[in-house]
Amino acid sequence: MAAKRNTPEQIIGKLRQAEVMLNQGSSVSEVCRKIEVTDQTFFRWRKEYGGMRVDQAKRLKTLEEENTRLKKLVADLALDKAILQEASRGNF
């Protein structure tokens, strides 16, 4: 069975639903079963998205994508620099 991916908006919605159920006295296991995630996923989501609004989650996602893109760019430039330094020394 393929893993089901949730968008940050869906995650925040499920976390809000879970908080309501927890405040009504449900156990974490019951809540996780109702929102269809494992206990581990619930706690990971709560750690990452707890207290966030939907617009903040979208901004976080765009920043993570930009960070990934910039890290790749820096790695490519570092490789180019190393190649040019080797070529300038004449060790090719």
Secondary structure, 3 states (H helix, E strand, C coil): CCCCCCCHHHHHHHHHHHHHHHHCCCCHHHHHHHHCCCHHHHHHHHHHHCCCCHHHHHHHHHHHHHHHHHHHHHHHHHHHHHHHHHHHHCCC
